[in-house]
């Protein structure tokens, strides 16, 4: 779990059948009743840590886009 600009970001690694990893990113505004934004990041990384890092980058970019659109 990472707190980033008022959002909580969870990353969950998903192992593929060929031994590579993808990750799921869940983003939710802190203290909000909104449904979380959920995205599966198809990154096909060799380790779970690398997949989680890629998912975190995607989630942070989503937060930036959302803040830019609402400004």
Residue pairs with C-beta under 8 A, 6 or more apart in sequence:
1 8
1 9
1 10
2 8
2 9
2 11
2 56
3 9
3 30
4 59
4 60
4 63
5 63
5 67
6 29
6 30
7 27
7 28
7 29
7 30
7 59
7 63
8 27
8 28
8 29
8 30
9 25
9 26
9 27
9 56
9 59
9 60
9 63
10 25
10 26
11 23
11 24
11 25
11 26
11 51
11 52
11 55
11 56
11 59
12 23
12 24
12 26
12 52
13 21
13 22
13 23
13 48
13 51
13 52
14 21
14 22
14 23
14 24
14 40
14 51
15 21
15 48
16 22
16 44
20 44
20 45
20 46
21 43
21 44
21 45
21 46
21 47
21 48
21 50
21 51
22 40
22 41
22 42
22 43
22 44
22 45
22 51
23 40
23 41
23 43
23 45
23 48
23 51
23 52
23 54
23 55
24 38
24 39
24 40
24 41
24 55
25 38
25 39
25 40
25 41
25 55
25 56
25 58
25 59
25 62
26 36
26 37
26 38
27 36
27 37
27 38
27 59
27 62
27 63
28 34
28 36
28 37
37 62
39 55
39 58
39 59
39 62
41 51
41 54
41 55
41 58
43 50
43 51
43 54
43 55
45 51
45 54
